[in-house]
Amino acid sequence: MTSPSPSTSAPTTVRAPLLQSSSSSSTSSSSSATASGSSGSSSTAHADYSSIPRSRGSLSNLEASHESVGWLDRSVENDVLPETAVLGRNLGWSSAYILIISRVIGSGIFATPGAIVRSVGSIGITLVLWVAGALVSWFGMAISLEYGCMLPRSGGDKVYLEFTYRRPRFLASVLIAVQSVLLGFTASNCIVFAEYVLFALDREPTKFELKVLAAGLLTAIILVHSCFLKTGIFIQNVLGWVKIALVIFMVFTSLFAVLLRPKTGTNEYPAMKVKRDSLWDGSVWNWGVISTALFKVFYSYAGLHNVNNVLNEVKNPVKTLKSAASVALLTACILYLLVNVAYFLVVPIDEIKDSGELIAALFFERVFGAHVGKVLLPIAIAISAAGNVMVVTFSHARMIQEIARQGFLPFSRIISSSKPFGAPMGALVTHFVPSLLVICIPAGNIYSFILDVEGYPAQFYALAGSFGLIWLRYRRPDLHRPYKAYLSAVWLRIALSVALLIAPFVPRKSVDWKQHLSDVSYAFVGTAILLFGVGYWYIWTVLIPRWKDYSLEEAAEVLDDGTTITKLVKVPRGSKPVPTTDE
């Protein structure tokens, strides 16, 4: 096997070892030295290169070959080795922390409490759900930490599920690709941004205005991340700290309003008159209803694994991941509880139930009056939502780039490349298209529907990841694990995922079956997308190859910007594998 010359402008293709599946990401030309010194390298099983045709200049010794051209190796086993992105490692601890906390504290805490209270009916259940959400999020975070420290590469769940579930071949890769492209949108926070901006302008928003503002925000962020990489990182860091300051300000504002009773705003705070016994008044004790509310709570905590998607760009990735994620969860849990208490202290529960996505705006209006409360602070919340869109777009584009590097998307070379501005523009555009389509969908309560459609199928992946972690503990004890999740937490996460998948089909009192099916339509939509992924995998990788009598094999290719990708090559059955060039 010959190494490509870095000076060659045309892409170079090199035969990769034919294993059961391929890696979710490969090391770039700058990472071979990093891989040889990895703490996990001692437990790495080397691939069998004996069937790979060798050129006159190839090395005769397998170990020397692996060391010399390992950066072209696309085998799954090399996922245990760190990889440095072509863009370099630009994210330190503070950037990683902001990438997580700014993803977690997005529109959720400012927009979902009204819908949650309306569903479950009482203050008591609402507060319990926020605590439960933090606990369950810790279960999921522990699983992501073990995977991320064991497989320290960009791609997140894509890397972990491909490494764990290598049979049926390509199935895990295709399902992750379908989930990431079709359901990995950032439309919800764009919609919240538009709603709060129009609320601040004291306009009764039309659907057209909402969609134009939301689409404009998304377009601007895509352009910044595509053309100005470091500027985008700086902006999202600043917005992240502004967001934390805003939440803390809300907490102290509620205490100030209740204790000192300022003359500005509304002097009556009926929520303060609620007695301890009435915390549970109006409670709806139905698992189907509670599970739907939990999806919204989980959405508000979502993003604790955000750095897992960009580990190739993080300095000292394992150490940074372990500390930044834990601190971010603790920060979010404390702030979320305090903000919910602030809402209940200031805004009457009936108004909270009718607030839709504007609970935070009502809070500020009651405290500061119609001018300051209804203009400046809602604008701050809109900026917070914009910051969330920035970090989600940043990290999700990297996951799409890793999927494209695997060869599972059309125009994979373009999407995988970091040209022309040193940023994954192709992946950002791929992320942009479905998000824009969702924004343009003509629907009533599109925000809540988006959250539920994203949340339901995510439980299938959480279930697969949790089972996979236990399976790897048993089958691969040789793997280096700098962090180990408690097995009790993993089993509890499995139980909860199963319960949440069943919950939409639990009968509800006083609701006829037609209305019930309408309320849980998100479950059918999410399941249909997963089934579409399975069907696409079977037709593309099993049925058509059988019909046309070929097999899909993998070849590593180096793009002219230094990015290593995988090509899926159609090899006639019975033929001998040979080095391939551009098809």
N, C-alpha and C positions, 0 to 999 in steps of 0.2 A: 504494500500500500504506500503510495507516494503522497507526501505532504504537498498541499498547494502552495504556490508562491504568493506571498502577500502582495507582490507588485502587480500581479495579473489582474486586469480590470474585469474580465469576464468571470462569472461564477465558476467555481471548481467543484466537481462532484467526486466523492470518494466513497467506496463501498463501506457500509457500516456492518457490524456483526449482526447476524440474523438471529435475534433472540425472540422470545415469545411476544414481546412488545417493545416499544422504544421509550426512551426518556422523554420526559416532558420538557426538558431543556438541556442544552449541551453547553459545555464550557467554550468560551470564546478563546481566541488565540492568545489572550493575555492570562488565561487561567490555568494553564498546565502546571505552572510552578505552584500556584495556590493549591491545586488538587493534591500534589505530591506531599504537601505538608499538612493536609487536613487531619483533624483529630479523628475523623471517622474512616480514614483511608485504610486503617489496619483491618477493618472488618469488611472491606469491599471485595466482592468476588469478581475476579477478572473474567472478561468474556473470552470465548474460544475463537481465536483468530485463524485457526488452522484451515478453514474453508475459504478464507479471503485471498483472492489472487494477489500475488506480491510482485512488485516491480524489481528491477535490477538493483535499485538503491534501497530496498526495504531491509529492515533489521531481521536477523534470523532468530534472535531471542525474543520470546513473547513478552517478558517484562520490559525489555528495552523498547519494544514496539509500543507497548502501552504508554510508557513514559514519554516517548518521542511524539506520538500522534494521538495521545489520549484526548486532546482537545477536539478531535474529530469524532470521538466515540459517542454514539447516540444511544448506548445501551442503558437500560433501566438501572442497572446496578451502580452506575456512576452518579445517580441522583444523590448518593450519600456524600458526594464531594462538593465543596463550595464552588461557586461559579461567579466570576466578575463580569458584569454586563459590559457591552461595548461602550456604553455611555460612561462607565466608571462608577465608583462608589461615592455618591454625592450626598447620602443621607446619614447624618450623625444621630446621636440619641435624641436630641430635642426635636429634630425633624421627624424621626420615627414616632416619637410620642405624639406630636401634633398630627401626624398622618393617621394615627389611631383615634385620638380623642376628637379630632375635628370630623372624622367619619362617624364616630359614635354620637356625638352631640351635634345632630343636624336639625332637621325640621321636626323630628319625632317628639321631643319634649315640649315643643312649642305648638304642635298641631294635633297630636294623638290623644291627650288626656280627655278632651271633650267627648270623643267617640268612645273611649274606654268607659268613662263614667256613664254615658248613655246606655251602653250595652249591659254592664254589670249592675247598675242601679244605685250603688252606695259608695260612700267614701271609704269604708272599711275594706271592702274587696279590692278597690282600686289601689290602695296603699300596699295591701298584701301582694297583689300582682306585680307591683314594681320591685318589691323585695325578692319575690320568687324569680322574677326575670333576671335580676342580678345573679342569683344563685345558679340558675340554669346557664346563664352566660359564662359563669366561671367554669362549669362543667365543659362547655364547648371550647372555651379558651384553653383549658388544660390539655384537651385533645389536640388542638391546633399547635400548642407549644411543643408537645412531644414530637409531633410530626415535623414541625418547622425546624427544631433543633437537630432532629435525626436526618432530615432531608433539606439542608439549608440552601434552597434554590427558589427563584421566582416561580410563580405559578400557583401557589397555594393548593387548593383541593385537587387541581389537575395533576400536580406532581404526586400527591399522596395516594389518590385513588388509582392512578396508573401503576405506581410502584406496588400497590397491594393487590389489585385485581388484574392480573395479566391474562387471564382467560375468562370469558371469550376474548380473543385477540381484538384489540381496538375498541371494544365496547365502552370501557370506562372513558377513553379519550373522546369518543363521539358524543356520549351523554354530557360530559363536561362542556364540550364545545357548544352543543345545543343550548344548555342551560346558560352559559356565559353570553352567547350572542343574542338569544331570543328573550332572556329574562334578566340580563345584566344591565338594565337601563337605569338612568338617573332622573327619570321624568318626575318622580314624586317631589323632590326638593326644588326642582325648577318651578313646579306648579305652586308650591308654598311661597317661593320667592315672589312670584307674580301676584298672588293673593295679598300678601302683606304690603307690597309696594302700592297696589291700587287702594288698599284700605287706608294707607297713610295719606294718599292723595284725595281721600274722601270721595271716591268714585264708586258707583254701583257697577261692578265689573261685568262686562259682557264676556261671553265665552271666547270671542275673537281676540279681545284685548289680553285675556289671560294666556291664551296660546301664543300670541305674538311675543309677549314679554318672556314667557318661559322658554320659547325657542330662541329668542335673542340671547338670553343668558347662556344657554347651552352652546350656542355657536361661538360666542365670545371666548368661553373657557376652552373650547376645542382649539381655537386659533392660538391662544396664549400657550397652551401646553405643547402644541405642534411646532411652534416657531421660536419660542423663548423658554427653553427648559428651566434654566436657573431662575429666571424671573418668575415663572409659574410656581416653583418651589418656595421662593421668598414670599410671594403673595399669599399662598395657602398657609404658610407658617404664621404670618401676621394675622390673618383672619381667624386662625385657630385660637390664638391667645385672646383676640377680641371676643370670641365666642365664650371662652371660659370666664372672662371678666363680666360679660353680659349676664350669664347665669348666676354668678355670685352677686351681682348687683340686684337681680330680681329677688334673691333670698333676703338680703338686707332691706330692700324696699318694702317687702311685706311686713317685716318686723317693725320698721319705722311707721308704716301706715297704721298698723294695729295698735301699737303701744302709744304713739304720740298723737294720733288722730289729726293729721294736718288739715288745714282748711281747703287746700286744693283738692280737686277730685271729688269723690263721693265719700261723705262722712259716715255713711252706714255700711257696715260690713256684716250682713246677715249670717254669713258662714260662721262667724264667731259664736253665734248663739246656739250652734249645734252641740248637744250634750253627748257625753261618751256613749250612752246607750243607743243614741240615734245614728251612730256611725254606720250601723248595719241596716238602717231603714231602707226599704226598697231593693234589697239585695236579690239578684237573680242567680240562684244556685243551679245552673244548668251547664254541664260540661261543654256542650256545643257552643254556648254563648261565651263562656269563660275562655275557651280555646281560641275563639276569634279575637277576643281582647288580648290574649297572650301573644298572638302573632304581631299585634301592634306594639306591645311592650318589647318583644324580641327585636322588632325593627328598630326601636329606639336604642337598643344595646348593640345592634349589628355593627360590625366593623372592627371588632377586637382582633381579628385575624388579618387586618388590612395590610400590615407590614409583611405578612407571609407572601403576599403577591409580588413583592418587589425586593426580596432579600438579596438579589444580585446587585442591587444598588445601595445596600446598607453597609456601613462600616462596622466591622466586628459583629456580623449578623446574629450569631447565636446568643452572645451576651446581651446585645441590645434588645433582641426579641423578648427574652425572658423578663427583663426588668421593665421595659416600656409598656408591654401589654398589661402586666399586673398593676402598675401604677395607674394606667388609663382606666381600667375597670373600677378600681377603688374610687378614683375621681368621679367617674360617671355615676356610680351608685349613690354616693353621698349627695352630689348635686341634684340628681333626679328626685330623690326623696324630699330634699329641702324645697325644690321648686314646686312639687305637687302640694306640699303642705302650704306653700305660699299661695297657690291658687285657691285652696279651700279656705284659707284665712280671709281672703279678700273678695272672692267672687262667689255669689250664691250658687248652690248646687244646681238649681233649675236653669240658671243662665249658662253654667258650664255645660250641661247636657245639650243645650241649644246652640252652643258656640261654633260647632263644626271644627274647622281648622284654625279658628281665630281666638282661641282661649287666651293666648298671651297678649293679644291686642286688647281684649276686654280687661285683662288684669291691669295693664298700664293705663288704660283710659279711666278706670275707677280710682286709681291711686293719684294720677297726675292731672286728670282733667282731659277735656276734649282736644286741647291744643298739643301740649307736649306728649301726653300719653297716646294720642291717636296719630301722631306724625313721626316724631323723632325715634321713639323706641321701636315701633313696628318696622321702621327702616333698618334699625340695627338687627332685628330678627331676620329681615330679608337678606341682609349681608351675611348673617350666620348661615342661612340656607345656601347662599352662593358659595361660601367656604366649603360646605359639605359636598356640593356638586364638584368642586375643584379636586378634592382629595379622592372622591370615588372615581372620577374620570381618570385621574392620574394612575391609580392602582389597577383599575379594571382594564385599562388599555394595555397594561403590562401583561395581564393574564391572557388577553386576546392575542397579544404578540407571541406568548409562549405556545398557545394553541396553534397559531399559524406556523410557527417554527416546526411543529410536529407534522405539518402537511395536511391538516384536516379542514382547511378553509380554502375556498377559491382565492386566486391571486395571492397565494401564500408568500411569495417572494416580496411582494409590495408591502403586505401587512407586517412581515417580519423585519423589514429593513428599518434602520434609523435615519435614513436619508429623507430630505436633504438638509435638515436643520439639527441633526444630532438628537432627535426625539422620535418616538414611534408614531409618526403621523398616520400611516396606514391603519394601525390598530385604533387610533383615536377616531378616525373617520368611521371605522367599522362599529365602534361603540356609539357614535353619534346617530347613525341612521335609525336603529330600532328605538332609541330614546326619543328622537324627533317624531317618529310614527306614533308612539304611545301618547305623546303630548297632543298630537292632532286628532286622536280618537274622540269622536263625539259621544260623550258619556256624562251622566249626572254626577255621581259621587266617585269620580275617577280616582281620587287620591286613596281612599280606603280600599278600593278594588285592587289598585296596584300593589299595595302593601300585602294584601292577602294572597294575590297571585304569586308574588315573589316568595312569601313565607311558606306556603304549603309545600311546593316541590322541594324547597330547601331542606325539609325534614327527611326526605328520602336520602339526600346526600349526607346529612348529619348521621343518619342511621348507618349508612354504608361506611362512613369514616370511623364511627365508633366501633363497629364490629371488626373493621379492618385493623384497628389498633390492637385489639385483643388477639386477633389471629396472628399478627406479626410478633407479639410478645411470645406466643407459643412456638411459631415456626421459625422465627429469626431472632433468637436470643443473642446472636453474634453482633447485631447492629449496635453501634455506639449511640447511647441515649443520654445526652447532657441534661435532659429534663424528662421526668416520668410522671404521668398523670396517675392519680389514685384510681384503681380499678373500680372502686365503689362509685366514684363520680362518673366513670364511663358507663357503667351499667344503669345508673339513674338517668343518664342522658339517653340511653337506648330506650328505656321504659317511657320516658316522656315523649320521645319522637313517635313511638308507636301509638301512644294515647292521642297525640295531636293529629296523626293521620286518620285515626278512627273518628275523632270528635265531630267532624262536620256531618256525620251520618247518624248521630245520636238524636232521637226524636225530641222535639221541643213542645212543651205544653202551650195550648191556645194558638198554635200556628199550624195551618193546614199544609199538606205535603207540597203543594205547588209553591207556596210562599217559601217554605223551607228549602226546596231545591233552588229557588232563585237566590236565597240568601247565601247558599254555599256553592254558588256557581264557580267561585274561584278554585275550589277543589277539582272540579271537572276540567277547567281550563289548564290548571297546573299539571294534572295527570295526563291530559291529552298531549301536552308538549313533551313530556317524558316518553310517552308511547310513540310519538312521532320520531324521537331520537332513536328508539330501539328499531323502529321500522326502517329508518334511513340507514342505520348501521347494517342491518341484515341485507338490505338490497344492495348497498354499495360494496360491502366487504365479503359477503357470502354468496348471494344469489347471482349477481352479475359475473363475478369471477368464475363460478361453477359453469355458468352458461357459456362464457367465452373461453373457458379452459385456460385461465391464468391465475397466478397468485400475486398478491400485493406484497412486495418486499421493500426494504428501507435502504436508502443511500444517503449519506451525509454530504451536504453541500455547503460551501463557504461563499457567502455573498461578498460583493466588493467592498462593503463597509465593515467586514470582519465578522458579521453575524453568521453563526452556524445553524443550518436548518436541516430538516429531514425531507427527502423526496420519497414519495410512494411510487415505486416503479412496478409496472405490469410485467411480470416474468412468466412466459409460457411454461406450463407444467411439464416437468421432466427435463427442462433445460438447466444447464449449469450456471450458477450465479457468476456474473462477470461485472467488472467495474463499469459504471454507467457514466454517460455524459448527458448534457442537456437533451431532453426529449424533443 
